[in-house]
Amino acid sequence: MIERIEKVFSEVTGRDDLNFTEKTRLDKNFEFTSLSFIQLICGLEDEFDVDIPNSMVKKIKTVGDIVKFLEKNI
């Protein structure tokens, strides 16, 4: 699952040098603009065929938060 998430991050950020864990914080390790963060969420929704509600989007702080949500909802 992490590999698929990393693929989406790579597509959004344009970086191929990503190497993260579930503890990786989005606010400290990535400089997302509001638009690029929305692109990330949309990319994750497309990749995993899931809808991520706005209430969850506000809670996403780490890659682990994404993993936990996806494990429960796919």
N, CA and C atoms as an extended XYZ file, in Angstrom:
222
Properties=species:S:1:pos:R:3:atomname:S:1:resname:S:1:resid:I:1 pbc="F F F"
N         0.825       -1.194        0.000 N   MET     1
C         0.000        0.000        0.000 CA  MET     1
C         0.873        1.263        0.000 C   MET     1
N         1.943        1.248        0.795 N   ILE     2
C         2.823        2.418        0.869 CA  ILE     2
C         3.376        2.750       -0.516 C   ILE     2
N         3.686        1.722       -1.304 N   GLU     3
C         4.236        1.961       -2.639 CA  GLU     3
C         3.239        2.704       -3.526 C   GLU     3
N         1.977        2.335       -3.412 N   ARG     4
C         0.943        3.005       -4.214 CA  ARG     4
C         0.742        4.441       -3.742 C   ARG     4
N         0.797        4.655       -2.442 N   ILE     5
C         0.677        6.012       -1.909 CA  ILE     5
C         1.870        6.837       -2.366 C   ILE     5
N         3.046        6.250       -2.299 N   GLU     6
C         4.267        6.934       -2.732 CA  GLU     6
C         4.176        7.321       -4.212 C   GLU     6
N         3.586        6.462       -5.018 N   LYS     7
C         3.399        6.749       -6.444 CA  LYS     7
C         2.551        8.006       -6.636 C   LYS     7
N         1.470        8.117       -5.876 N   VAL     8
C         0.599        9.292       -5.973 CA  VAL     8
C         1.357       10.541       -5.524 C   VAL     8
N         2.079       10.446       -4.414 N   PHE     9
C         2.874       11.577       -3.941 CA  PHE     9
C         3.866       12.009       -5.013 C   PHE     9
N         4.512       11.044       -5.642 N   SER    10
C         5.499       11.332       -6.673 CA  SER    10
C         4.867       12.056       -7.857 C   SER    10
N         3.687       11.612       -8.253 N   GLU    11
C         2.986       12.256       -9.367 CA  GLU    11
C         2.617       13.703       -9.037 C   GLU    11
N         2.188       13.946       -7.797 N   VAL    12
C         1.760       15.285       -7.393 CA  VAL    12
C         2.946       16.219       -7.186 C   VAL    12
N         4.003       15.696       -6.562 N   THR    13
C         5.150       16.547       -6.237 CA  THR    13
C         6.168       16.633       -7.357 C   THR    13
N         6.121       15.676       -8.276 N   GLY    14
C         7.109       15.643       -9.351 CA  GLY    14
C         8.463       15.140       -8.874 C   GLY    14
N         8.486       14.513       -7.715 N   ARG    15
C         9.735       14.000       -7.142 CA  ARG    15
C         9.758       12.482       -7.218 C   ARG    15
N        10.914       11.967       -7.622 N   ASP    16
C        11.093       10.515       -7.678 CA  ASP    16
C        11.911        9.999       -6.499 C   ASP    16
N        12.415       10.892       -5.665 N   ASP    17
C        13.313       10.520       -4.572 CA  ASP    17
C        12.588       10.315       -3.253 C   ASP    17
N        11.325       10.043       -3.306 N   LEU    18
C        10.539        9.879       -2.080 CA  LEU    18
C        10.860        8.546       -1.425 C   LEU    18
N        11.010        8.589       -0.144 N   ASN    19
C        11.229        7.378        0.639 CA  ASN    19
C        10.675        7.664        2.022 C   ASN    19
N         9.419        7.316        2.222 N   PHE    20
C         8.821        7.664        3.489 CA  PHE    20
C         8.199        6.476        4.181 C   PHE    20
N         7.847        6.702        5.442 N   THR    21
C         7.221        5.675        6.268 CA  THR    21
C         5.867        6.204        6.725 C   THR    21
N         5.175        5.425        7.501 N   GLU    22
C         3.877        5.853        8.015 CA  GLU    22
C         4.017        7.035        8.979 C   GLU    22
N         5.195        7.243        9.527 N   LYS    23
C         5.419        8.344       10.461 CA  LYS    23
C         5.746        9.666        9.769 C   LYS    23
N         5.949        9.639        8.467 N   THR    24
C         6.299       10.848        7.732 CA  THR    24
C         5.171       11.863        7.820 C   THR    24
N         5.508       13.059        8.292 N   ARG    25
C         4.519       14.137        8.450 CA  ARG    25
C         4.408       14.920        7.147 C   ARG    25
N         3.177       15.175        6.747 N   LEU    26
C         2.953       15.900        5.498 CA  LEU    26
C         3.379       17.351        5.608 C   LEU    26
N         3.162       17.971        6.756 N   ASP    27
C         3.470       19.394        6.896 CA  ASP    27
C         4.968       19.669        7.019 C   ASP    27
N         5.752       18.709        7.471 N   LYS    28
C         7.182       18.943        7.666 CA  LYS    28
C         8.034       18.406        6.524 C   LYS    28
N         7.540       17.414        5.808 N   ASN    29
C         8.335       16.780        4.767 CA  ASN    29
C         7.942       17.188        3.351 C   ASN    29
N         6.806       17.845        3.231 N   PHE    30
C         6.335       18.264        1.911 CA  PHE    30
C         5.820       19.691        2.006 C   PHE    30
N         6.038       20.439        0.980 N   GLU    31
C         5.545       21.815        0.946 CA  GLU    31
C         4.328       21.884        0.030 C   GLU    31
N         3.223       21.351        0.511 N   PHE    32
C         2.008       21.354       -0.282 CA  PHE    32
C         1.345       22.718       -0.241 C   PHE    32
N         0.937       23.180       -1.411 N   THR    33
C         0.034       24.321       -1.461 CA  THR    33
C        -1.364       23.757       -1.280 C   THR    33
N        -2.333       24.615       -1.108 N   SER    34
C        -3.694       24.092       -0.966 CA  SER    34
C        -4.102       23.340       -2.229 C   SER    34
N        -3.690       23.831       -3.391 N   LEU    35
C        -4.021       23.155       -4.646 CA  LEU    35
C        -3.321       21.802       -4.754 C   LEU    35
N        -2.036       21.739       -4.433 N   SER    36
C        -1.334       20.466       -4.552 CA  SER    36
C        -1.843       19.450       -3.528 C   SER    36
N        -2.299       19.917       -2.359 N   PHE    37
C        -2.875       19.004       -1.382 CA  PHE    37
C        -4.185       18.421       -1.908 C   PHE    37
N        -4.977       19.257       -2.552 N   ILE    38
C        -6.219       18.774       -3.165 CA  ILE    38
C        -5.892       17.770       -4.268 C   ILE    38
N        -4.850       18.038       -5.051 N   GLN    39
C        -4.428       17.111       -6.096 CA  GLN    39
C        -3.997       15.775       -5.484 C   GLN    39
N        -3.331       15.843       -4.334 N   LEU    40
C        -2.925       14.620       -3.642 CA  LEU    40
C        -4.158       13.812       -3.227 C   LEU    40
N        -5.117       14.460       -2.612 N   ILE    41
C        -6.336       13.774       -2.170 CA  ILE    41
C        -7.061       13.170       -3.369 C   ILE    41
N        -7.201       13.929       -4.439 N   CYS    42
C        -7.868       13.412       -5.645 CA  CYS    42
C        -7.086       12.240       -6.237 C   CYS    42
N        -5.765       12.337       -6.226 N   GLY    43
C        -4.934       11.239       -6.727 CA  GLY    43
C        -5.103        9.978       -5.904 C   GLY    43
N        -5.174       10.142       -4.581 N   LEU    44
C        -5.398        8.985       -3.709 CA  LEU    44
C        -6.778        8.389       -3.948 C   LEU    44
N        -7.771        9.243       -4.112 N   GLU    45
C        -9.128        8.751       -4.384 CA  GLU    45
C        -9.163        7.960       -5.684 C   GLU    45
N        -8.483        8.460       -6.706 N   ASP    46
C        -8.446        7.755       -7.994 CA  ASP    46
C        -7.677        6.438       -7.889 C   ASP    46
N        -6.521        6.485       -7.257 N   GLU    47
C        -5.666        5.294       -7.157 CA  GLU    47
C        -6.349        4.170       -6.388 C   GLU    47
N        -7.068        4.521       -5.324 N   PHE    48
C        -7.660        3.509       -4.452 CA  PHE    48
C        -9.170        3.376       -4.620 C   PHE    48
N        -9.744        4.120       -5.563 N   ASP    49
C       -11.180        4.062       -5.838 CA  ASP    49
C       -11.995        4.215       -4.551 C   ASP    49
N       -11.731        5.326       -3.861 N   VAL    50
C       -12.383        5.609       -2.584 CA  VAL    50
C       -12.676        7.102       -2.509 C   VAL    50
N       -13.699        7.467       -1.760 N   ASP    51
C       -13.985        8.879       -1.503 CA  ASP    51
C       -13.448        9.222       -0.120 C   ASP    51
N       -12.648       10.276       -0.048 N   ILE    52
C       -12.116       10.735        1.228 CA  ILE    52
C       -12.923       11.964        1.624 C   ILE    52
N       -13.743       11.836        2.670 N   PRO    53
C       -14.601       12.964        3.064 CA  PRO    53
C       -13.783       14.139        3.618 C   PRO    53
N       -14.343       15.330        3.484 N   ASN    54
C       -13.660       16.530        3.972 CA  ASN    54
C       -13.298       16.426        5.441 C   ASN    54
N       -14.153       15.805        6.230 N   SER    55
C       -13.858       15.658        7.660 CA  SER    55
C       -12.574       14.853        7.883 C   SER    55
N       -12.299       13.888        7.011 N   MET    56
C       -11.070       13.096        7.119 CA  MET    56
C        -9.887       13.867        6.586 C   MET    56
N       -10.080       14.608        5.513 N   VAL    57
C        -8.987       15.384        4.905 CA  VAL    57
C        -8.360       16.297        5.942 C   VAL    57
N        -9.183       16.898        6.778 N   LYS    58
C        -8.689       17.810        7.812 CA  LYS    58
C        -7.857       17.092        8.867 C   LYS    58
N        -8.027       15.787        9.008 N   LYS    59
C        -7.319       15.017       10.030 CA  LYS    59
C        -6.018       14.397        9.529 C   LYS    59
N        -5.773       14.438        8.236 N   ILE    60
C        -4.588       13.795        7.680 CA  ILE    60
C        -3.346       14.630        8.003 C   ILE    60
N        -2.488       14.066        8.824 N   LYS    61
C        -1.244       14.734        9.214 CA  LYS    61
C        -0.008       13.936        8.816 C   LYS    61
N        -0.184       12.612        8.719 N   THR    62
C         0.947       11.735        8.387 CA  THR    62
C         0.548       10.749        7.300 C   THR    62
N         1.553       10.108        6.741 N   VAL    63
C         1.279        9.046        5.777 CA  VAL    63
C         0.506        7.929        6.468 C   VAL    63
N         0.792        7.694        7.747 N   GLY    64
C         0.075        6.676        8.509 CA  GLY    64
C        -1.410        6.955        8.609 C   GLY    64
N        -1.772        8.237        8.698 N   ASP    65
C        -3.196        8.586        8.720 CA  ASP    65
C        -3.869        8.160        7.420 C   ASP    65
N        -3.166        8.337        6.325 N   ILE    66
C        -3.693        7.927        5.019 CA  ILE    66
C        -3.846        6.410        4.982 C   ILE    66
N        -2.804        5.709        5.422 N   VAL    67
C        -2.829        4.242        5.424 CA  VAL    67
C        -3.991        3.723        6.263 C   VAL    67
N        -4.151        4.252        7.463 N   LYS    68
C        -5.238        3.798        8.342 CA  LYS    68
C        -6.601        4.019        7.710 C   LYS    68
N        -6.796        5.180        7.106 N   PHE    69
C        -8.069        5.449        6.447 CA  PHE    69
C        -8.312        4.463        5.320 C   PHE    69
N        -7.293        4.256        4.490 N   LEU    70
C        -7.452        3.371        3.344 CA  LEU    70
C        -7.688        1.931        3.784 C   LEU    70
N        -7.004        1.481        4.819 N   GLU    71
C        -7.197        0.106        5.297 CA  GLU    71
C        -8.635       -0.125        5.752 C   GLU    71
N        -9.253        0.883        6.311 N   LYS    72
C       -10.642        0.763        6.788 CA  LYS    72
C       -11.672        0.911        5.683 C   LYS    72
N       -11.275        1.562        4.571 N   ASN    73
C       -12.282        1.950        3.585 CA  ASN    73
C       -12.120        1.369        2.188 C   ASN    73
N       -11.135        0.519        1.986 N   ILE    74
C       -11.045       -0.100        0.660 CA  ILE    74
C       -11.194       -1.590        0.768 C   ILE    74
